[in-house]
Amino acid sequence: MVIPEYNDGKTGDHPDLIRDSRKATEILADEKTDTRKGGQTEAESKPQQRIIVDMREFRSELPSLIHKRGIDIDPVTIEFRYP
């Protein structure tokens, strides 16, 4: 397997994990503007978004995409118990 030098894991600036400096709500506000209101956006202060992600899901790309959008991730191990 060939890994580029910048992806060797020795530095903290992996290109896939670079986080957008804007908040997730700002990104959504840029994408969704209501043309009926002349492009005005609602001035609501929303709390920082957090998502709970099972540790096994960190093998996929989804957690890094969520992190890029500026959403905080809480990694946990979710246990399932059957009766």
N, C-alpha and C positions, 0 to 999 in steps of 0.2 A: 504494500500500500504506500502510495506517495502522498506526503503531506507537505503543503507549502511552508516555507520557513516562518512566515508571519502567523501561521496557525499552529505552531508547535506547543502552545500552552504555557510558555515561559513568560509571556508578557500578558498584562491584563487588558490589552486593547484588541480583542478579537473582533474582526470586522462584522461578524454576524451578531454580536452582542452590543454594538454601539447603540446607546439609548437616545431616542429623540429628546431634545431639550425641552420640548413643549409638553404640557400635560395632555393626557388622553382626551380630556374634555375639549381642549383647544383644537386638537386634531379633528375631532368629530365636528366641532363648530365650523372649521374651515371646509369640511366636506359637505356639510348640510346647512345651507342657508335658505331660509324660507323666502321665496321671491314674492309672495303675497304681502309681506311686510317690508318690502323694499330692501331685502337683504339684511335686515336687523336681526340680531341674535338676542336671545333672552339673557338677561344679566342675572343669572342665578349662580350662587356659589355652591358647587357640588363637592362633596367630600372626595378625597383621594380614593380611587378605585383599587380594590384588592381582590385577588382571586386565589382560592385555595387549590393547589395542584398536587396530585398524588406523586410521590417521588418516582414511581415507575414511568410516569409520563415524560420525565426529563430526557428520555431516549429519543423523543420525537422533536420536531421543529416548533411545535406550538408554544411551549414556554418561552423560547427565545423571541418569537414573534410578539407575544404578549408583552414581554419586557421592553422590546423596541418601541411599542406604542405608549410607554410611560406608565403602565399599570403595574402595581406592586404584586409580587407573587409570594405566597406563603407555602413553602414546600412542607408537606406532611405525608405520613404513611397512613393511608386509609385502610382500616381493617374491616373485613366483612365476616360476620358471624351468622351461621345458619342454625336455626333451632333444632 
